[in-house]
Amino acid sequence: MYSSDDRKVHNSLSNTTVTQQSQQSRFKEYKWWFRVSLYIIFLLAGQSAATLLGRLYYDKGGNSKWMATFVQSAGFPVLFPLLFYFPSHAKFSNMPKNDSSKYKPKFYTLVSLYIAFGFLLAGDNLMYSYGLLYLPLSTYSLLCATQLAFNAVFSFFLNSQKFTAFIFNSVVLLTISASLLAVNSDSEDSMGLPIEKHIIGFLCTLGASAAFSLYLSLVQLSFEKVIKKETFSAVLDMQLYPSFIASCVCVVGLFASGEWKTLDNEMKEYEKGRVSYIMTLLWTAVAWQITSIGMLGLIFEVSSLFSNVIGTLALPIVPILAVIFFHDKVDGVKCIALLLAVWGFLSYIYQHYLDDQKAKADKSNGLEVSRDEVEIC
C-alpha cells in the first residue's frame, strides 16, 4: 500500500496524465474536423465544376461518349505530386497492436482490387455519359438522386451502417431537394431522339447510380478489411490505380468504337474553338480528380453514406452556379430546393455531432473509472 504522501504524488501524476490525454484527444478531434471540412470542399467544388464543364462540352458541340467518359478518370496524373508529400508509412486499424506491424496486404490482392475497381469505374462513367446524352437534364438529375437509396441499401448490408431519424431525415430532404430541381427543370422533354434511346438513357443512368453506390460501399469495405492503412496515401492509391485502369479501358473503347476518327472534326466544329475544346476537357478531368479525392477522403474518415449525402448536396448547388455562369432563370422552387438541401446536410451533421458527444461521454466515463481505481490504491 502507498503512504499518504506517495498517494498524493501518484494521484497528481495521474491527473496530469489524464489532462494531457484529454488535450491530445481534443487536438486529434480538431485535426479530424479540419480534414473532413477540406474533403467536403473538395467534393462540392470539384463535382460542381466538373458537372458545369461537362454540360458545356455537350452544349458547345461535343458528342463523343467515350471522350466524356475518359476525362472522368484521365486526370489522375495531377495527383502524383501528393505521393511525395504524404508519408508512405502507416498505422493499421481493425487489428490487434501486436499483429499490426506484421500485416501487409498481398500484392496480387491489391492488384486484383484495383483492376476490379477500375473496370467498375469505367462502366459506371460510361453509363453516366450515355444517360446525359440520351435524356433531358431534368430526367437525368432525378435519376441520379436515386443513388442515395441504393447507397443506403449497400451500406446497410456491406458496411453495417446504422440509420437514425436524423440520417433518414437527411436522406429524404436531399432526395426531395434534387427531385424538385429535376421536375422543375426547363429542359425540353423531347430531344428529337427515338424512344429506344430514351429507354437506354433511362436504364444506363439508373444502372450508373446503383453502380456508383456499390463502388462507394466496396471502397469503404476495402479500407476496413483489406488495406487497413490510416494514411492519406492509401486514399491516393485507391484513386490513382483504379483511375489508370479505367482510363486504359476508355482508350480501348475510344478506338474500338471508332469515335477517335470524329474527334478532329469535333474539335474544329466546337463553338468556342480548338483551345476552348482542349481546356474544357482538361479542366473537366482535373475537377473530377478533386471530386474523387474529396469523396474517398470522406469515405475513409466517416462513411460511404456520408460521402454520398455530401455529393448529393451538390445537385441543388449546380443549378445555382448555372444561374451565375450560364444566366439561367431563378425561381422560387430552386431557392426552396437549396434550403431543403442545406437542412438535410445540417441534419446529418447534427447526428454525427450527437454520435461524437456520446463517444466523448463514454470515454470520459472510462477515464473517471480509471481515476477512481487509482485513488482506491
N, C-alpha and C positions, 0 to 999 in steps of 0.2 A: 504493500500500500504506500501511496505517496504521503509525505509530510504536508503540513498546511502551506508552507512556503513553496514547496515543489508543485503542489496542486495549483496555486495561483499562477506560477510561471507557465505551467503546462497549459492552463486554460487561456492565458494571454496569448501564447503562441498559436493555440488552436483557433482563437478568434481572429488573429491576424491572417492565418491561412485561409479561413472562410471568407474574410473580406477580400483577399487577393483573388480567390477563386470567383467571387461574385463580380469583381471588376473585370476579370478576364472574360467571364461569361457575357457581360454587357458589351465589351469590345467586340467579341465574336458576333454578337447579335447585330450590332451596328454595321459591321462588315457584310453580314449576310443581307441585310436590308439594302445596302448600297449596291451589292451585286444584282439582287432581284430588280431593283429600280432601273439599273443600267440595262438589264436584259429586256425589261418591258419597253424602254425607249427604243432599243434596237428593233424589237419585234414590230411595234406600232409604226415607227418611222420607215423602216425597211419595207414592210408589207404595203403601206400606203403608197410609197414612192414607186414600188415595183408594179402595183396594180394600175396606177395612173400612166406609167410609161408603157405598160402592156396595152392599155386602151389606146394610147397614142399611136403605137405601132400598127394596130389594126385599122384605126381611123384614117391614117395618112397613106395607106396603100400596102401595108404588109399583109401577106396572105399565107406564108409558109408555116404549117402546123409544127413541123419538126424544128424549124428555127426558133419558133416561140417556145418550144419545149426545151431546146438546147440551152437557151440563155438562162433558164431557171436553175441550172446546175453548173454551167460552164464557168462561173465566176470564182470557183474555189481557189485558183492560184493567188488571189489577193489576200488569202489568209495565211500564206506561208510565213511571212514575217512574224506572225504571232507565235509560231512554233519555237522561234529562237528567243522570244521574250519570256514565255512561261516555262517554268522548270518541268523537266520530264519525270522527276521523282514524285512519288505519291504515297499517301496513306491509303489504307484499304478499309472498306466498310463491310458490314454484314458478315464478319469473320472474327473468330477469337484472336486476341492480340498475339498469342504465341504462334499462330499459324499464318498470320497475315504476311510476314516477311518471306515465307516460303511459297506463297501463292503467286502464280503468274499464268495468265490465260495462254492456252496453247496457240501457236502461230496459225495453224490451219483452221482453228476455231474462229479466230478473229477474221481471217481472210474470207471464210465462208459467210460470216456475219456481214461483213462489208459488201460482199458481192450481192448477197440477198437483198440488203437494203438499197443497193444501187439500182438493181432491176425494179424493185418496188417503187422507188422514186421516179425512175424513167417512165414507167407505166402510168403512175399517178399524174405526173406532169403532162403526159400526152393526152390523157383523158380530159384534164382541165382545158387544154388547148382546143380540143375538139368541141367541148361544151361551150366555150367562149365564142368559137367561130360559128356554130350552128344554132345558138339560142339567143333570144333577146336578152339584154343585160338584166332586165327585171327577173326573168325566169332563172337565169344563171345565178344571180345573187341569192335568190330564195333557196335554190337547191344547195348552194354552198353552205348555207346556215345549218343544214341538216347534219353537218359533221359533228356538231355538239352532241346530238342524240347518239350518233354512232360512237363517239368517244366515251360517252357515259357508259355505254354497254361494254365496250372493250376494257375500259379502266376498271369496271366492276369485276370482270372475270379474270383479267390478266394482272392487275395492279392492286387488287383489294382496296379500291377507292371507296371510302365511306361517304355517304350522302347525308347532309343535314338539310334543315329547312332553308337556311341561308344559301347554301350551294344550289339547291333546287330552284330557289327564287332567282338566283343569279342566272342560271342557265335559261330559265323561262323568259326573263326580261331581255336578255341579249338576243334570244331567238326571235322574240316579238319585235325587237328593235330592227333587226335585219329584215324581217318579213315586211314590216311597214314600209321600209325603203324600197323593197322589191316590188310590192303590189302598187306602190305609188310612182314607180319609175315611169318617166315619159318616153321610154324607149318603145318603138313600134313593135307590136306583136308579130307582124308579118315582115319577114326579111326576104321574101321572094324566093325561098328555098322549098324544095319538095318536103312533104310531110315525113318521108323516111329519114331525112337528115335532121329534122327536129327531134324525132324519136331517138336517133343516135346521140344527138347532143344531150338530150334528157338523161339517157341511160349512162352516158360517159361521165356527166357531171355528178350524178348520184353515186356512181361507182368510184369516182375520184374522191368524193367526200368520205366514203367508207374506207377507202384505201389509205387516205391520209390520217384518219383517226386510228386505224390499225397500226400505221407506222409510228405514231406518237407513243402508243401504249407499248409497242415492241421495243422502242428505243429506251423507254424507262425501265422495262424489264431487263434489257441487256445491261444497262448500267448497274442494276441491282444484283443480277445473278452471274454475269459473265465478266464484265470489265472491272467493276468494283474499285475504280480509281477516283479519288476525291480531288482531282485537279482539272483545271480548265483545258489542259492538253488532251484529256480524254474526250471532252466535248468537241475539240477541234478535230481529233481523229475521226470521230463519228460523223463529222461534216465533210471532211476532206476526201476520205476514201470512197464512201458511197457516191459522193458527187462526181468523182473521177469515173467510176463505173457507169453512172447514169449518163455522163457526157459522152462516153465511148458508145453506149447504146444509141444515143441520139445521132451521133455522127454516122453510124452504120445505117440507121433508119433514114437519115437525110439522103444518103447515096442510094440506098436500096429502093426508096420511093421515087427517085428521080427529081425530087424537089430542088436539088442543088443546081440543076440546069436553069431554073427560073430565078435564081437569086440575083443574077446580074441585071436582068430586066426589072426585077422588083426594086433594086437599088436605084436604077435610072429613073423609074417612074414614081419614086417616092415623092410626095408633095413637098416636103421640106428640103429635099436634096440629098446627095450622097453622104455628106458629112453628118447631117442630122440623122440619117438612117443608121450609120455606124454608131454614133454616140447614143442613140436611143437604145440599141441592143446592148451596148457596153454598160451603160448605167443601169439598165434593167437587170443584167447579170450581177452587178455589184450589189444592187438593192436586195436581190433575193438572197445573197450570201449574208448580208447583215441581218435579214429576217431569220435565216436559219440559225445563226449564232444566238439570237435572242430566244428563239423557240427552244433550241436544245439546252440553252442555259437554264431556262425556266423549268424544263423537264427534269434536269439534273438537280436543281435547287428545291423545287416544290413538287410538281407532278405534271403529267401529261394533260390532265383535265384543266389545270390552271393555265397551262400554256395555250390550250385551245380557247379558253374563255378570253384571254387577253388578245389572241389573234382575232376572235370574233368581234371584239370591241373596235377593230379597225374597219369593219364593214360600214358602220354609220359614219366613221371619220372620213372615209374616202369620198363620199358624196359632198361633204362639207368642203374638202380640199378641191373637189371638182368645181365648186362654185367660185373659188378664188382663182384657179388656174385656167378653167375651161368656161367660166362665166355661165354655169348652169343656173337655172332658176331656183330661188329659195322659197320654200313654202312651210306652212305650219307642221306638216307631217314630218319633214326632215328634222325640225327642231325637237319635236316630241320623241322621235326615234333616238336622237342623240342623248336626250335626258334619260330615257329608259336604259340606254347602254351604260351611261355613267352610273346610274342607280344599280344596275346589275353588277357592274365592276366593283363598286363600293360594298355591295352585299357580300361578294366573295372575299374581298379583303377583310371585311369585318369578321367573317367566320374564321379566317386564318389568324386574325388578332385574338379571337377567343381561344383558339387552339394553343396559340403561343402563351397566353396568360395562364392557361391550365397547366401547360408544361412547366412554366416557371413556378407555379404554386406547388406542383408535385416535387420539383427539385428542391424548393425551399423547405418543404416538409421533410425531405430526406436529410437536408443539412441540419435541421433542427434536431432530428432524431440522433444524428451523429454527435452533435454538440452535447445533448443530454447524456449520451453514453460516456463521453469524455468527463463530464462533470461528476458522474457517478464514481468514476475511477479516482 
